[in-house]
Amino acid sequence: MGSGSTLAQRALGRELRRLRNNKGMGQSQAARIAETSHQTIGRIEEGQTTRITSLQVNALCDSYGATDEERRICLDLVKEIRASREGKVTASWWRAYADAQATGFNHYLALEDAANHLTVWKTAIMPGLLQTSSYRRTMAWTEYPDMSTDHLERQIEWQTHRQERLADPDLQMTVFLYETVLYEQVGGAAVFDEQMRHLLTVATYPNVCVRVVRFTASSHLGAYVGSFMLLEFPDLVSGLPQPPIVYVEGWTGDLYLEREAELQRYNQALREIDRVALTEADSVALIKERMR
């Protein structure tokens, strides 16, 4: 798909498709507005390498009734695509939390929503998709002690809505937890007990696999690479495959990796984590033992 990062292209395509669908408009009508073909609109929305100008995006945003914020997001992505083609953006894409929060556009959540297979490796804290409200509330107040109660509860509501994705049978999720996660005392005993019970419940879902790596496991790459997530996607409508992405969450920003060499290294780490992890049944038994 050309040189440079494809992430901005894919993000722009998803955002324009979302705006068009919200307006109830077809691709042919959008093509007339952008003065291009409906095939080109389809390629843009699929995130394929297709040239699109700021003028075209502005025209589409006008017709879609986009807000000023949504328009700015789209235009910023056009700039990122242009910079990538000119070699000014590396294939490892970094988006700062502060920037994402300021624009109201969370790139990771869009990727998560589009993925059909998530593979998670966590070395300390419970993955967000598996956190209870009490667990998340404790974490938030630790990170941001000055956060208002109203703002926090909106975050909890958003987190709960996000977890509805686990009920989607088209989503497969594999969770590898280092044993530390079972000892990280986030909140008091009641919060911890509720979180462990929820983890056991999620482990029974047919589309979720939970496996624990013990402290005593033999040496493996997972101990060195730190927490990360591999996101895999269904093929596009055109039949073309969507490349997977590795997501690394940091304190001040998110790292998105998509180069083949990077993916190979993380896949190697996952193979080693899979090799040393307990079976699902033994993992459930260990979680129950930890609760006792």
N, C-alpha and C positions, 0 to 999 in steps of 0.2 A: 504493500500500500504506500509506496513512495517513501522518501526519506523523511527523517524527523519523527516527532511524536504524532500518533494518530488520535491521542486522547482528546485533544481540543476539537478535532473534526467530529468524533463520535459524540462528544458532549453537545456541540452545536446542533448536530442532527437530531438528537433526542429532544432538545429544547424546542426546536422549530416544529418537529412533529407533534409535540405536546400542545403547543400553541395552536397549531392548525386543527388538531382534533377537538380542542376545546371550543374552537370557533365553528366546528361542524363543516369545515371546508374540505373539498377534495384536492388531490394533488394536481389535477388538470387546471383547476381554478387558480391554485397557487402558482402554477407555472406561467399562466397568463399575466399574473401580477408581476412576477419576477422577470418576465420577458425571456423565458427559457422553455425547455421541454419538460413534460411531466416525468420523463425518464431521468432528467437531471435532478429534479426535485426528489425523486426516489433515491438517487445515489447520495444526495446531500443528507437526507434523513437517515440513511443507513451508515453515514460516517465514512463513505468512500472518498477517495481523493478526487475531488471535483472543485473547480474554482468557483467561488462565490464572492461577490463584492459587498462592501458596506452599503452601497446604494440598494442592492437587491434585498439585503437583510432589513434595511430600513423600510422598504416598500412592503415586505412581508409582515413586519411588525405593525405597520399602520393598518393593514387589512385584518390582521389577527386580533387587533385591539390590545396589543401588549402594553403592559405598564412601563413606566420609565425605567424601573429597575430591571424588568425582563428584557427590555431593549438594550440596556447597557450590558447586561450579561452576554447577550448574543453578539454585540459589537466587540466586546472584549475578547470573546472566543475567536472572532474573525481575525483580530490582531494577532492572537496567539498562533493561529494557523499560518498566517503570513510570515510571522517570525520564524516558525518552524521550517517553512520552505526555504527561508533565507539562511538557515543554519544557525539561527540565534537562540533556538530552544533545543535542549538536549532531549534524548528519548526518555530520560528519567524526569518525570514531571513533578514539580514541587508546588503545592498550593498551601499557603499559610492559613492557619485557622482564622486569624484575625481578618484576612481578606475574605475568606469564605463566609464568615459570619456577617461581615459588613454588607456583602452583596445579597445575602440570603440564598446563595446558590451553593449547595453542598454536593460537590462532584462525587464523593464516595457514595452517598445515598442513591444517586441516579444509577451508578454502576451496580450497587447491590440489588436494586429493584430490577435491573435488566438481566442479572445473572441467573443461571439455572443450576449452578453447582458452586458452593462455597466450601473451601477447605481452610480451617482456622488452626493456627498454632499459637497458644497463649502460655506465657511463662509465669504470669503473676495474677492478673486480674481476670475475672470472669468475662467472656466475650459479651459485648453489648446486647446481642440478640438473645442472650440467655439470662440477662440480669433481671432480678425482681425490682419492683419500684422502690422498695426500702433500701436495697443494695445500691441502686443507682443514686438515690437521694443522699445516702451517706457519702458516696464518692463525690457528688457534686458539691456538697458543703465543704468537703475537705479541700477540693481544688479551688473553689470560689466561695470563701466564707461570707463574703459581702453580697452574694446573690440574693435578690428579693424572693420571697416565698412564691409570689405569683409567677415570676419568671421560671423558677425551679419547677413548679407544678406543670407549667406548659411544656417544659422539657420532658417531664415524666410522661405526660399525655402523648407527646410525640413518640417517645420511646416505646410505649405500649402499642401504639398504632403500627410502628415499624415491625414489631414482633409478630404481627398478624401474618407476616409473610411465611412464617414457619408452618402455617396451616396449608400452604400451597403445595399440592402433591407434585407439581412440576419443579419444585426446588429441592435439591439434594444438598444436605449440609453435613460435612464431616468435621468434627471438633476434636482436636488433640489438646489435652490440658496437661501441663507439667504439674506434678503433685503439689507444688507450692500453692497453686490456685485453691486447693482444698484446705490450706492452712492459713491463707491470707485473711485475717480477721477484719473484714470490712463491716463496720457496725458491731453491735453487741451480739450476744449469744442468740437472741431471738431472730435478728436479721440474718445471721449466718445459718441458722437452722432452716429458716424459710427458703433461703437461697439454695441450700443443698437439696431440700425437698423438691424445689422447682427443677433443679438440674436432673434429678431422678425422673421426674415427670417427662421432661423434654426428651430424655434418653429413650423413652418408650415410643416416641413418634416414629412411624415407619420410614420417614424421609430424613431422620437425623441419627447420626452415629456419634457417640461420645466415647472417647478412649483416653486413658490416663497414662502418662509416662512417669514411672516411679523414680524416686531419688536414686535408687540403686541400679537403674538401667545402665547398660554399658555405654561407653562414650559414643556420642552421635552429634551430627551437625546442628541439631536443634538447640543444643546448649550454647552454641556460638552465634547463631544468626539472630536470635531474639524473636519476639512475636511478629507474626505477619499473617496475611490472608491471601489465598489464591482464589481469584474470581474467574469462573469460566462461563461462557455465554452460548446460547443456542445459535444456530446458523441464521443468517439474515434471510429476509423474504426472497431475495435473489438467489439463495442457495450458497452464497459465499460464507466461509467460516469467519467468526469474530475472534481475533486473537485474545488469549487470556491476559489477565493483568495481576501483578502482585501489588498488594497494598500494604504499606508500612506506616503505622500511625505513630507520630512523634509528638513531643510536648508542644512544639511551636509550629508544626506543619505536617502535612501528609505527603508521603512519597509514593509515586505510582511508577511501576517498572513494567516495561513491555518488550524490551529487546530480547531476542532469542537467547543470547548468552546469559542474561540475567535470569530468565525463566528457567533455563536448564539448571542453574545453580540452586535455585529455590526448590525446583522439583526434586533434585538430588537430596536436599535437606528433608523434604517430605517423605521420600522413600526410606531414609534412615530413621525418621521419627516413627513411621509406620512399622518399621522392623522391630523397634524396641518397645512400642506401646503395648499395654495390656489389651486383651480382647474386650469386646463390649461387655460381656457377662462379668469378667473379672474386674472391669472398671466400675461397674455398678456395685459390685460387692465391696470394693474398696471405699466408694463414696458412703455406703451404708455404714461401714466400719468406722470411718472418720466421724460420722454423725454420733455414733455411740461413744 
